Amino acid sequence: MIPNVITGPIWHSNHYNDNVVEYVTWERIVMTGETRRKVNENGRVVIPAAYRKALGIRAGDEVVLRMEDDELRITTMKRRIERAQRLVRKYVRPGVSLVDELIAERREAAKNE
C-alpha cells in the first residue's frame, strides 16, 4: 500500500537547452494514488521516486508487470510473495507449520514407494 504522504529527499530534473540539471531537496509529497507519466520513444516510463521508495524498488531490481482489467500493474516479487503469504494465512490454523506438514507427507510417500 502506498502511503499518502512521503517526506524525504526528492530528485528534481530541469531541462535547460538539452542539458539536464538534477538536484535534491527535502519536500513533502502528498500522493493521490496515481500520477501521469509520458512514455518515451523506446517505450520507457519512469516510476516516480516516491513510488519506488514506497514499494522498496531499487535500481537494478526486477519488477513484475501484469495486465489486469485493461490496466498495467507493476509490483515486485517480494510484494507478490507477501500477498500470497497473507492469503494462505487465512486458511492455516495458528501454530500449524505447512513446511512441517509437507515434509511429513513426503516422508510418508517415500516409505510407500
LODRENVO-838641 format. One record per atom (N, C-alpha, C): x negated, y negated, z; residue number from 1; residue in one letter; atom name. Coordinates in nm, 2 decimals. Each point is the difference from the previous one (the first is absolute). Example, Ala and Ser with C-alpha at 12.3 -4.5 7.8 and 13.67 -1.06 7.14 Angstrom:
2
TORTOR       X       Y       Z  num  residu  atome
TORTOR   -1.32    0.57    0.78    1       A      N
TORTOR    0.09   -0.12    0.00    1       A     CA
TORTOR   -0.09   -0.12    0.00    1       A      C
TORTOR    0.04   -0.11   -0.07    2       S      N
TORTOR   -0.09   -0.11    0.00    2       S     CA
TORTOR    0.08   -0.11    0.08    2       S      C
***
This chain:
113
TORTOR       X       Y       Z  num  residu  atome
TORTOR   -0.08    0.12    0.00    1       M      N
TORTOR    0.08   -0.12    0.00    1       M     CA
TORTOR   -0.09   -0.12    0.00    1       M      C
TORTOR    0.03   -0.10   -0.09    2       I      N
TORTOR   -0.08   -0.12   -0.01    2       I     CA
TORTOR    0.05   -0.10    0.11    2       I      C
TORTOR   -0.09   -0.05    0.08    3       P      N
TORTOR    0.04   -0.09    0.10    3       P     CA
TORTOR    0.05   -0.13   -0.06    3       P      C
TORTOR    0.09   -0.07    0.07    4       N      N
TORTOR    0.05   -0.13   -0.05    4       N     CA
TORTOR   -0.11   -0.11    0.00    4       N      C
TORTOR   -0.09    0.00    0.09    5       V      N
TORTOR   -0.10   -0.11    0.01    5       V     CA
TORTOR   -0.13    0.07    0.02    5       V      C
TORTOR   -0.10   -0.05   -0.09    6       I      N
TORTOR   -0.14    0.04    0.02    6       I     CA
TORTOR   -0.08   -0.13    0.01    6       I      C
TORTOR   -0.08    0.00    0.10    7       T      N
TORTOR   -0.09   -0.12    0.02    7       T     CA
TORTOR   -0.14    0.05   -0.02    7       T      C
TORTOR   -0.08   -0.06   -0.08    8       G      N
TORTOR   -0.14    0.04   -0.01    8       G     CA
TORTOR   -0.07   -0.07   -0.12    8       G      C
TORTOR   -0.12    0.05   -0.03    9       P      N
TORTOR   -0.07   -0.07   -0.11    9       P     CA
TORTOR    0.06    0.04   -0.13    9       P      C
TORTOR    0.03   -0.09   -0.09   10       I      N
TORTOR    0.06    0.02   -0.12   10       I     CA
TORTOR   -0.09   -0.05   -0.11   10       I      C
TORTOR   -0.02    0.08   -0.11   11       W      N
TORTOR   -0.08   -0.05   -0.11   11       W     CA
TORTOR    0.09   -0.08   -0.09   11       W      C
TORTOR   -0.06   -0.12   -0.05   12       H      N
TORTOR    0.07   -0.08   -0.09   12       H     CA
TORTOR   -0.09   -0.01   -0.13   12       H      C
TORTOR    0.07    0.00   -0.11   13       S      N
TORTOR   -0.08   -0.02   -0.13   13       S     CA
TORTOR    0.06   -0.12   -0.07   13       S      C
TORTOR   -0.08   -0.08   -0.05   14       N      N
TORTOR    0.04   -0.11   -0.08   14       N     CA
TORTOR   -0.08    0.00   -0.13   14       N      C
TORTOR    0.06   -0.03   -0.11   15       H      N
TORTOR   -0.06    0.01   -0.13   15       H     CA
TORTOR   -0.03   -0.15   -0.05   15       H      C
TORTOR   -0.13   -0.02   -0.02   16       Y      N
TORTOR   -0.04   -0.13   -0.05   16       Y     CA
TORTOR   -0.08    0.02   -0.13   16       Y      C
TORTOR    0.05   -0.04   -0.11   17       N      N
TORTOR   -0.07    0.02   -0.13   17       N     CA
TORTOR   -0.06    0.14   -0.01   17       N      C
TORTOR    0.09    0.10    0.02   18       D      N
TORTOR   -0.04    0.14   -0.02   18       D     CA
TORTOR   -0.10    0.05    0.11   18       D      C
TORTOR   -0.03   -0.08    0.10   19       N      N
TORTOR   -0.08    0.05    0.11   19       N     CA
TORTOR    0.09    0.02    0.12   19       N      C
TORTOR   -0.02    0.11    0.07   20       V      N
TORTOR    0.08    0.04    0.12   20       V     CA
TORTOR   -0.07   -0.05    0.12   20       V      C
TORTOR    0.06   -0.07    0.08   21       V      N
TORTOR   -0.05   -0.05    0.13   21       V     CA
TORTOR    0.08    0.07    0.11   21       V      C
TORTOR   -0.07    0.08    0.08   22       E      N
TORTOR    0.07    0.08    0.11   22       E     CA
TORTOR   -0.05   -0.05    0.13   22       E      C
TORTOR    0.09   -0.01    0.10   23       Y      N
TORTOR   -0.03   -0.04    0.13   23       Y     CA
TORTOR    0.09    0.06    0.10   23       Y      C
TORTOR   -0.04    0.01    0.13   24       V      N
TORTOR    0.08    0.06    0.10   24       V     CA
TORTOR    0.05   -0.11    0.10   24       V      C
TORTOR    0.13    0.01    0.03   25       T      N
TORTOR    0.05   -0.08    0.11   25       T     CA
TORTOR    0.09    0.08    0.09   25       T      C
TORTOR    0.03   -0.05    0.12   26       W      N
TORTOR    0.09    0.07    0.09   26       W     CA
TORTOR    0.14   -0.06   -0.03   26       W      C
TORTOR    0.09    0.09   -0.03   27       E      N
TORTOR    0.13   -0.04   -0.03   27       E     CA
TORTOR    0.10    0.09    0.06   27       E      C
TORTOR    0.12   -0.05    0.01   28       R      N
TORTOR    0.12    0.08    0.05   28       R     CA
TORTOR    0.08    0.03   -0.12   28       R      C
TORTOR    0.03    0.12   -0.03   29       I      N
TORTOR    0.08    0.04   -0.12   29       I     CA
TORTOR    0.12    0.06    0.05   29       I      C
TORTOR    0.12   -0.05   -0.05   30       V      N
TORTOR    0.12    0.07    0.03   30       V     CA
TORTOR    0.04    0.08   -0.12   30       V      C
TORTOR    0.00    0.14    0.02   31       M      N
TORTOR    0.03    0.09   -0.11   31       M     CA
TORTOR    0.14    0.03   -0.01   31       M      C
TORTOR    0.06   -0.02   -0.11   32       T      N
TORTOR    0.14    0.03   -0.02   32       T     CA
TORTOR    0.03    0.14   -0.04   32       T      C
TORTOR   -0.10    0.08   -0.02   33       G      N
TORTOR    0.02    0.14   -0.05   33       G     CA
TORTOR   -0.02    0.01   -0.15   33       G      C
TORTOR   -0.01   -0.11   -0.07   34       E      N
TORTOR   -0.03    0.01   -0.14   34       E     CA
TORTOR   -0.08   -0.12   -0.05   34       E      C
TORTOR   -0.06    0.01   -0.11   35       T      N
TORTOR   -0.08   -0.10   -0.06   35       T     CA
TORTOR    0.00    0.02   -0.15   35       T      C
TORTOR   -0.03   -0.11   -0.07   36       R      N
TORTOR   -0.01    0.01   -0.15   36       R     CA
TORTOR   -0.15    0.00   -0.04   36       R      C
TORTOR   -0.03    0.09   -0.09   37       R      N
TORTOR   -0.14    0.00   -0.05   37       R     CA
TORTOR    0.01    0.02   -0.15   37       R      C
TORTOR   -0.10   -0.05   -0.07   38       K      N
TORTOR   -0.01    0.01   -0.15   38       K     CA
TORTOR   -0.08    0.12   -0.03   38       K      C
TORTOR    0.03    0.07   -0.11   39       V      N
TORTOR   -0.07    0.12   -0.05   39       V     CA
TORTOR   -0.10   -0.06   -0.10   39       V      C
TORTOR   -0.13    0.03    0.01   40       N      N
TORTOR   -0.09   -0.05   -0.09   40       N     CA
TORTOR    0.00    0.08   -0.13   40       N      C
TORTOR   -0.09   -0.03   -0.10   41       E      N
TORTOR    0.00    0.06   -0.13   41       E     CA
TORTOR   -0.04    0.15    0.01   41       E      C
TORTOR   -0.07    0.04    0.11   42       N      N
TORTOR   -0.04    0.14    0.02   42       N     CA
TORTOR    0.10    0.08    0.08   42       N      C
TORTOR    0.11   -0.07    0.04   43       G      N
TORTOR    0.11    0.07    0.08   43       G     CA
TORTOR   -0.03    0.00    0.15   43       G      C
TORTOR   -0.09   -0.08    0.04   44       R      N
TORTOR   -0.04   -0.01    0.14   44       R     CA
TORTOR    0.09   -0.10    0.08   44       R      C
TORTOR    0.02    0.03    0.12   45       V      N
TORTOR    0.08   -0.08    0.09   45       V     CA
TORTOR   -0.08   -0.01    0.13   45       V      C
TORTOR   -0.02   -0.12    0.05   46       V      N
TORTOR   -0.07   -0.02    0.13   46       V     CA
TORTOR    0.10    0.02    0.12   46       V      C
TORTOR   -0.03    0.09    0.09   47       I      N
TORTOR    0.08    0.01    0.12   47       I     CA
TORTOR   -0.05   -0.10    0.10   47       I      C
TORTOR    0.09   -0.09    0.04   48       P      N
TORTOR   -0.05   -0.11    0.09   48       P     CA
TORTOR   -0.07    0.06    0.13   48       P      C
TORTOR   -0.10   -0.08    0.05   49       A      N
TORTOR   -0.08    0.04    0.11   49       A     CA
TORTOR    0.09    0.04    0.12   49       A      C
TORTOR    0.10   -0.08    0.03   50       A      N
TORTOR    0.08    0.02    0.12   50       A     CA
TORTOR    0.07    0.14   -0.01   50       A      C
TORTOR    0.04    0.04   -0.12   51       Y      N
TORTOR    0.07    0.13   -0.02   51       Y     CA
TORTOR   -0.10    0.11    0.01   51       Y      C
TORTOR   -0.12   -0.02   -0.06   52       R      N
TORTOR   -0.11    0.10    0.02   52       R     CA
TORTOR   -0.04    0.02    0.15   52       R      C
TORTOR    0.00   -0.11    0.07   53       K      N
TORTOR   -0.04    0.01    0.14   53       K     CA
TORTOR    0.11    0.07    0.08   53       K      C
TORTOR    0.13   -0.03   -0.03   54       A      N
TORTOR    0.11    0.06    0.07   54       A     CA
TORTOR    0.00    0.15   -0.03   54       A      C
TORTOR   -0.04    0.05   -0.12   55       L      N
TORTOR    0.00    0.14   -0.04   55       L     CA
TORTOR   -0.13    0.07    0.03   55       L      C
TORTOR   -0.10   -0.08    0.04   56       G      N
TORTOR   -0.13    0.06    0.03   56       G     CA
TORTOR   -0.08    0.04   -0.13   56       G      C
TORTOR    0.03   -0.07   -0.11   57       I      N
TORTOR   -0.06    0.03   -0.13   57       I     CA
TORTOR   -0.13   -0.08   -0.01   57       I      C
TORTOR   -0.11    0.07   -0.02   58       R      N
TORTOR   -0.13   -0.07   -0.02   58       R     CA
TORTOR   -0.05    0.02   -0.15   58       R      C
TORTOR   -0.10   -0.08   -0.04   59       A      N
TORTOR   -0.05    0.01   -0.13   59       A     CA
TORTOR   -0.05    0.15   -0.02   59       A      C
TORTOR    0.03    0.06   -0.11   60       G      N
TORTOR   -0.04    0.13   -0.03   60       G     CA
TORTOR    0.09    0.11    0.05   60       G      C
TORTOR    0.10   -0.04    0.08   61       D      N
TORTOR    0.10    0.10    0.05   61       D     CA
TORTOR    0.09    0.05   -0.12   61       D      C
TORTOR    0.05    0.12    0.01   62       E      N
TORTOR    0.09    0.05   -0.10   62       E     CA
TORTOR    0.14   -0.03    0.05   62       E      C
TORTOR    0.09   -0.04   -0.09   63       V      N
TORTOR    0.14   -0.03    0.03   63       V     CA
TORTOR    0.08    0.10   -0.08   63       V      C
TORTOR    0.12    0.02    0.04   64       V      N
TORTOR    0.10    0.08   -0.07   64       V     CA
TORTOR    0.11   -0.09   -0.05   64       V      C
TORTOR    0.02    0.02   -0.14   65       L      N
TORTOR    0.10   -0.08   -0.06   65       L     CA
TORTOR    0.12    0.10   -0.04   65       L      C
TORTOR    0.12   -0.05    0.03   66       R      N
TORTOR    0.12    0.09   -0.03   66       R     CA
TORTOR    0.11   -0.09   -0.05   66       R      C
TORTOR    0.07    0.06   -0.10   67       M      N
TORTOR    0.12   -0.07   -0.05   67       M     CA
TORTOR    0.12    0.05    0.08   67       M      C
TORTOR    0.08   -0.10    0.05   68       E      N
TORTOR    0.11    0.04    0.08   68       E     CA
TORTOR    0.11   -0.10   -0.03   68       E      C
TORTOR    0.11    0.05   -0.05   69       D      N
TORTOR    0.12   -0.09   -0.04   69       D     CA
TORTOR   -0.05   -0.12   -0.08   69       D      C
TORTOR   -0.07    0.03   -0.11   70       D      N
TORTOR   -0.05   -0.11   -0.09   70       D     CA
TORTOR   -0.09   -0.10    0.07   70       D      C
TORTOR   -0.07    0.04    0.11   71       E      N
TORTOR   -0.09   -0.09    0.06   71       E     CA
TORTOR   -0.13    0.08    0.02   71       E      C
TORTOR   -0.11   -0.08    0.00   72       L      N
TORTOR   -0.13    0.06    0.02   72       L     CA
TORTOR   -0.03   -0.02    0.15   72       L      C
TORTOR   -0.03    0.12    0.07   73       R      N
TORTOR   -0.03   -0.01    0.14   73       R     CA
TORTOR   -0.15    0.04    0.02   73       R      C
TORTOR   -0.07   -0.07    0.08   74       I      N
TORTOR   -0.14    0.02    0.03   74       I     CA
TORTOR   -0.02    0.03    0.15   74       I      C
TORTOR   -0.07    0.11    0.02   75       T      N
TORTOR   -0.03    0.04    0.14   75       T     CA
TORTOR   -0.14    0.07    0.00   75       T      C
TORTOR   -0.04    0.04    0.12   76       T      N
TORTOR   -0.13    0.07    0.01   76       T     CA
TORTOR    0.03    0.15    0.05   76       T      C
TORTOR   -0.09    0.08   -0.02   77       M      N
TORTOR    0.01    0.14    0.04   77       M     CA
TORTOR    0.02    0.01    0.15   77       M      C
TORTOR   -0.07   -0.09    0.07   78       K      N
TORTOR    0.01    0.00    0.15   78       K     CA
TORTOR    0.15   -0.03    0.04   78       K      C
TORTOR    0.06   -0.10   -0.06   79       R      N
TORTOR    0.14   -0.04    0.03   79       R     CA
TORTOR    0.09    0.12   -0.04   79       R      C
TORTOR   -0.02    0.06   -0.11   80       R      N
TORTOR    0.08    0.11   -0.04   80       R     CA
TORTOR    0.00    0.12    0.10   80       R      C
TORTOR   -0.12    0.03    0.04   81       I      N
TORTOR   -0.02    0.11    0.10   81       I     CA
TORTOR    0.07   -0.04    0.13   81       I      C
TORTOR   -0.02   -0.13    0.05   82       E      N
TORTOR    0.07   -0.04    0.12   82       E     CA
TORTOR    0.15    0.01   -0.02   82       E      C
TORTOR    0.06   -0.04   -0.11   83       R      N
TORTOR    0.14    0.01   -0.03   83       R     CA
TORTOR    0.05    0.15    0.01   83       R      C
TORTOR   -0.08    0.09   -0.06   84       A      N
TORTOR    0.03    0.14    0.00   84       A     CA
TORTOR    0.00    0.05    0.14   84       A      C
TORTOR   -0.10   -0.04    0.08   85       Q      N
TORTOR    0.00    0.05    0.14   85       Q     CA
TORTOR    0.12   -0.05    0.08   85       Q      C
TORTOR    0.04   -0.12   -0.02   86       R      N
TORTOR    0.12   -0.06    0.07   86       R     CA
TORTOR    0.12    0.08   -0.04   86       R      C
TORTOR    0.01    0.04   -0.13   87       L      N
TORTOR    0.12    0.07   -0.05   87       L     CA
TORTOR    0.00    0.14    0.06   87       L      C
TORTOR   -0.11    0.07    0.01   88       V      N
TORTOR   -0.01    0.13    0.05   88       V     CA
TORTOR    0.03    0.00    0.15   88       V      C
TORTOR   -0.06   -0.10    0.07   89       R      N
TORTOR    0.02   -0.01    0.15   89       R     CA
TORTOR    0.15    0.01    0.04   89       R      C
TORTOR    0.09   -0.05   -0.09   90       K      N
TORTOR    0.14    0.00    0.04   90       K     CA
TORTOR    0.05    0.14    0.02   90       K      C
TORTOR   -0.06    0.10   -0.07   91       Y      N
TORTOR    0.05    0.14    0.00   91       Y     CA
TORTOR   -0.08    0.09    0.08   91       Y      C
TORTOR   -0.11   -0.05    0.07   92       V      N
TORTOR   -0.08    0.09    0.08   92       V     CA
TORTOR    0.02   -0.03    0.15   92       V      C
TORTOR    0.02    0.10    0.08   93       R      N
TORTOR    0.03   -0.02    0.14   93       R     CA
TORTOR   -0.13   -0.05    0.07   93       R      C
TORTOR    0.01   -0.08    0.10   94       P      N
TORTOR   -0.12   -0.05    0.07   94       P     CA
TORTOR   -0.08    0.11    0.06   94       P      C
TORTOR   -0.13   -0.01   -0.01   95       G      N
TORTOR   -0.08    0.11    0.06   95       G     CA
TORTOR   -0.03    0.11   -0.10   95       G      C
TORTOR    0.07    0.00   -0.12   96       V      N
TORTOR   -0.02    0.11   -0.10   96       V     CA
TORTOR   -0.12   -0.04   -0.09   96       V      C
TORTOR   -0.09    0.09   -0.02   97       S      N
TORTOR   -0.11   -0.03   -0.10   97       S     CA
TORTOR    0.03    0.08   -0.13   97       S      C
TORTOR    0.02   -0.07   -0.10   98       L      N
TORTOR    0.02    0.06   -0.13   98       L     CA
TORTOR   -0.12    0.07   -0.05   98       L      C
TORTOR   -0.12   -0.05    0.04   99       V      N
TORTOR   -0.12    0.06   -0.04   99       V     CA
TORTOR   -0.02    0.14    0.07   99       V      C
TORTOR    0.03    0.00    0.13  100       D      N
TORTOR   -0.01    0.13    0.07  100       D     CA
TORTOR    0.11    0.10   -0.05  100       D      C
TORTOR    0.12   -0.05   -0.04  101       E      N
TORTOR    0.10    0.09   -0.05  101       E     CA
TORTOR   -0.05    0.06   -0.14  101       E      C
TORTOR   -0.06   -0.09   -0.08  102       L      N
TORTOR   -0.05    0.05   -0.13  102       L     CA
TORTOR   -0.11    0.10    0.01  102       L      C
TORTOR   -0.09   -0.02    0.09  103       I      N
TORTOR   -0.11    0.09    0.02  103       I     CA
TORTOR    0.05    0.13    0.05  103       I      C
TORTOR    0.10    0.00    0.10  104       A      N
TORTOR    0.06    0.13    0.05  104       A     CA
TORTOR    0.07    0.07   -0.12  104       A      C
TORTOR    0.07   -0.07   -0.08  105       E      N
TORTOR    0.07    0.07   -0.12  105       E     CA
TORTOR   -0.10    0.06   -0.09  105       E      C
TORTOR   -0.11   -0.07   -0.03  106       R      N
TORTOR   -0.11    0.05   -0.09  106       R     CA
TORTOR   -0.06    0.12    0.06  106       R      C
TORTOR   -0.03    0.00    0.13  107       R      N
TORTOR   -0.06    0.11    0.06  107       R     CA
TORTOR    0.09    0.13    0.00  107       R      C
TORTOR    0.13   -0.03    0.02  108       E      N
TORTOR    0.10    0.11   -0.01  108       E     CA
TORTOR    0.01    0.06   -0.14  108       E      C
TORTOR    0.00   -0.09   -0.10  109       A      N
TORTOR    0.00    0.04   -0.13  109       A     CA
TORTOR   -0.13    0.08   -0.04  109       A      C
TORTOR   -0.11   -0.04    0.05  110       A      N
TORTOR   -0.13    0.07   -0.03  110       A     CA
TORTOR    0.01    0.14    0.07  110       A      C
TORTOR    0.06    0.02    0.11  111       K      N
TORTOR    0.01    0.13    0.06  111       K     CA
TORTOR    0.08    0.10   -0.08  111       K      C
TORTOR    0.10   -0.06   -0.06  112       N      N
TORTOR    0.10    0.08   -0.08  112       N     CA
TORTOR   -0.05    0.04   -0.14  112       N      C
TORTOR   -0.12   -0.06   -0.04  113       E      N
TORTOR   -0.05    0.03   -0.13  113       E     CA
TORTOR   -0.07    0.13   -0.01  113       E      C
***
